[in-house]
């Protein structure tokens, strides 16, 4: 229940009042003490609640930090206050397990204004030689290109597409889809489906239409338009196989772990992507004193003597180091011809080569921030778990003492 309106699953709910409104979440089973304690970390007392657009989920998480949030005596109900903007509509998805397909979880459509009736529907077409993987993941989402560009420019530590999704749904067995209650607008589309080929190999197929994922640039001719509440039906979305290798440039990523035995390290990407394992024997690790414009020609020249001027011993790498990566993608988890540029040690926040009182002041100001709320300071999250807390303080103390 939100603002006095009891939401019904998968239907067109009546408008909810805007402004400061009471929410009440009723559970099927009593909330455990552990779930109550974890309600500030992605889940709200055991439930993952997402919204498309994303703002309502953030507002709800922010509300659960407040002192007004309460659990009922029978531990079946969570109540609190949330601030709802006027003129917004949402698709809300609630589940207990991250792996649940979207069509199998609770879904609610509601807003602080009347929901539109427009739908976007159609079918996905697979490449030749593959069939959908039994129980494989697949679905389609509408992307607001302006939201995506804003998220890209802000460098938020979330899945950027999740921040920009307006509506989302899964495919049925015939790869048909139906996106409900779509507001007027021009939308990019992202679709994917896990498949299996004739040799039994699992593969991914997908497509992103209307937007460039790296730059946020828009191809207006590829957008799907909803005008004056008119539905768009009969779309055919041609899914493509895994893309050819392409040059990519990730900046400001964090070393997640270092494995001296295998001579490799993992790169922890922002926005919840899987870590990438890098073979350090095939990498060039260099000082930040040189710009990438200076380094790339050296790297491409293959001159061993020039390499020696840049290489940092692998043993000098530490978990939490901030690096930039330039190379060629060969899969979702591998890169080749990789260039790794070292920025600084974990706790040297101002990059002056020392961990000192200035860095402590920076850390103290960031302490207590979390990546699901505004104000999160990723640089101070030294263990990369999404929150700046006591384990990060212990790392900082260790680095600070190591300067003496």
Steps between C-alpha positions, in 0.01 A plus 500: 500500500627849408328827591178321594483307171530122519690393191372204301747277321539531121200731447444870436491646851329832585721808551685536830519849658832680452709652778583337834300178511491203734600160363414166654657174384327182618698175498386141449722381783627686809803725449802343670737702714771442239278631222409805704866575562576467127215719378739785421716294265336457155213306653219627717468240776565208265335640186669647195280782373585653163314766308508617140580789488752451782419802717226339706726214608762754613234699688382183671853400602559853632177479697608179672798685647271737686403466866132485404526154345342238726440125509166386641477291819408188301800575271277474192495869400757772426381863495663834425471827306612560140504821292324444165540746208195619310434373149707180526409144402683181594531132441600345834652152527528315833682172556708313756747338260715694252488212249120491469385577142306826488183327381500287816525781758244743639439799272303816569418789266413826673576869512412841641318565175266284289684212337504503118339216306761487223691175450803397298489140384658269247740210464874439511666321206808286567799455265507179298637186663403571861196434718401647839677336792258310721454707817738756349466870575351737247296816475463851367504849649421856392785744559460875547806632315511824702502302825777277367718794398448663840600177676802460271622853571446468875710179521255350748592163646195319363410312186454801271224334300307424818505870582355582157236226462139619475327162453631144497361152430604145411442296185253213494587162343434644153725800580199731498492802730252758628606818680207655688393856590770679301504883524543713188864521397781387272669184626813302430464123539728246660416130456686178571446124506718210611514238223663170412655413163499170307814385685338558838700812583331768708514844340354846549300689241379855529472846358507862610304725265495877502787584734877465516586331831845662526415858406126527563453625143153451353397362160156657466410278203526187720285627789151364573250784532182509708295804399167618648454176691495283186632143540780363283440138401652238271864598560761252384823527698788326322740364761865467405775261602798593715665813356839508332789625715504875535732756655378617839620742764396455863620768738509518877453129572620331815723196549274248673760237589858395431610138453878470513497125423316537170664837431162662439268756649128573471357835399190602693275699270244752621127450437492137614669332205692177564866537584741461208803273551821642350817300436775733614757324283313640199446844650702817511487677836625857496537811712244780478775756435462420130181580312319235302599688184864444595459138603287351222766546225757335727267213573418446133864527388602175669837647599608303808739770623220756497280258696761479776467872561133462588446159661416488870571166677187288525565452872449873546132476402251510787130440537327835482747666262325724246595441137394575147472226241542528125488200271302269274205301632496133402212393724293627792773401745826519303707764328818480299763761406414667826652818639466560874584842640558532873346799671565472872504286809177420676496771764691773315180683406662823383769318297797678657686176571436510876226369728472778754263719699354658185395154381357427846277807480375383160430151638327634812266711285410193288453265795152348519407558134352213295477442127119473500466855629605841374830628635681165472878549468634201307867599550466449875335156460836328533372142512253560213191366682280801423524677834760704687515343844728363772681239281597787268624695803726208598646498148558876521673465838725229356595722204550801729731308733686360199618853415701524821 
